[in-house]
Amino acid sequence: MITILVVDDDKNTRLFMKALLEAEGYIVVLASNGQEALDKFEKNRIDLMIVDIMMPNIDGYELTDLVRQSYSELPILMVSAKQETQDRKKGYLVGIDDYMSKPVDEEEFLLKIQALLRRAKIVSDRQIHVGDVTLDYDSLTVSRPGEEITLPLKEFQLLYKLLSYPGKIFTRIQLMDDIWGYDSDTGWETVTVHIGRLRKRFADWDEFSIESVRGLGYKAVKHDV
């Protein structure tokens, strides 16, 4: 069973999220502040943390930073009434994986939880399988029976990102931020160049393709072969 830690100093918010998550079959652990949350990690195996920003003593930013030092791969969703861009940026800088503003949309909230848990499993396994094709993060290889290609790091990370979410559209800016980082001086045109290289390398691989979505960005598509 998956255990989710909800950290929020508002009792109603904690109980609301607990009800939503338990209805989906998750085990829910509650904490009303940062210190209590740290204590919960000592007593429970936590698979995902949901954290508010504004809490007494240890706020959500500091808690995220502390948790990241010991649990580098733990999925963390920050949910806060703060809606300014700088609040989101600060959250990502200290180590959150995603951000939602209160009040949350229930369906979107649960979908984000599912996506974060799926991503965590991919990170843990460090492999993606698309039919007979295997992407191996440790060796940066893409292989299928009788054939193996070793990719440059950024090309591999880009393909791995797209195939982790087949059918999902990513903008060039999203891919730029995820692969090259928010602080990179590289222009978004780099994404277009790398997409072109990947398409050329895998032109005769029928298991998947990378498609352009006019005016939006790119998506990976898996094919039955």
Disulfide bonds with the S-S distance in Angstrom:
none
